[in-house]
């Protein structure tokens, strides 16, 4: 320490010196009364500033902040997406939701390095993270809506000119690495990437084992976040009428208010009241279009974990039970296929996997989507 | 809810950094708006308050730097513009008014400092941050924090000469 540098008496005053240097300064202060006088003056100055009152804000700024947030471009986009969800086109409802979500995903615009798939930049679409069971084909099924056609008065939708389904990044290269939690690490890494606000997870399997795994990975990846105090998981299985052999599973991680909005929109579009999802997540809120049978596998004859298989048979005409909410509790429906009518809403819950259950066969051509939103809750 | 929770904690800091209640109010709004928009960048490595605090401080410093040319800093000899010392006792009925005036003079002196100097004083003496924390927040070395703080207090000592004299007189009167 150079005692000619008087800034050390400031550090001494603030208690920022280690013991040896503190002793040196004290010795210097004893030897030099002028230095001691300056220390006293600095102490007065410090006291004058620290004695300033700490006034409270004269006018609550929260209302102005909320108004300002409401006028942000991204919030206006969200409003547009929701108004799209309210469209009366019932058959395309869920696909519309997915398309809207996919568009929203492009807004954070994370640039991806196409060579190694690891570096993220700011101008490309948000990463679409693929959760692929080992030895499966990572190609997303064709039924996934990749783009939406916004009206020209919403220019923000055109932020990302690139396909929103790329780049795809494999989270789970092997079952062994999955057991080691590599997928969670990868998920955490993506979630921690600056700018990432939403995330899509693709799984080309509809079995509950993979579904549970993804949910588990998400839950264990959850970070304490003041704005994410309450998040709910809503899931839906959608079969696109134009692609009736393809089932699409959506898992939407929503804030509480967004969940309420989604349910309101579903209610308006389907003219039915979706049941409240007050039970512990995950739950299934399912709308099936022009499809045939839905099987819930959970019976002594099929000691597999509960899983849902959507399959195509002859389309049924619109049934009188349109909009009827069917409980997908496997205890009631096990062993026998459910007849699925257009517009039927299924509500159920995924089951915990039995430890003795054999690995279920993987279903190809289905998609599992997760939308992670970080919308602040002011 | 979060705005209400943190606005009163942030307001004094922003007020002292800007020197204007109106600017502080506007900057507080801008702070929460920016926090909303940058939420994806919040890493969770620090507390949420620390993160918002950092945004508020940076915004306030940026605002002051922006206005630096429009608002010339006071000359270091400006202490003579302050009122002469008054030795009336603290129990005087006029004491609250005097206190208000005294605070205003201290704030004026703070506002006369260069933004970089004012920042270290506010963060240290008002908010009680340690040198390391200030260095991290302002992205400067710890030694720079120390030297800036020393120079800033030296300037304040000159600017607040009148107040220090008053306090000295009062103490001797007791």
Interface residues (C-beta under 8 A of the other chain):
Chain A: X5 X6 X7 X8 X9 X10 X11 X14 X16 X41 X42 X44 X45 X46 X48 X49 X50 X52 X53 X54 X55 X56 X57 X58 X59 X60 X61 X62 X64 X65 X68 X69 X72 X74 X108 X192 X194 X195 X196 X197 X223 X224 X225 X226 X227 X374 X376 X377 X378
Chain B: X1 X2 X3 X4 X7 X8 X11 X12 X15 X16 X21 X24 X25 X28 X29 X32 X33 X35 X36 X37 X39 X40 X41 X42 X43 X44 X48 X103 X106 X107 X110 X121 X122 X124 X125 X126 X128 X130 X131 X146 X147 X149 X150 X151 X153 X154 X156 X157 X160 X163 X164 X167
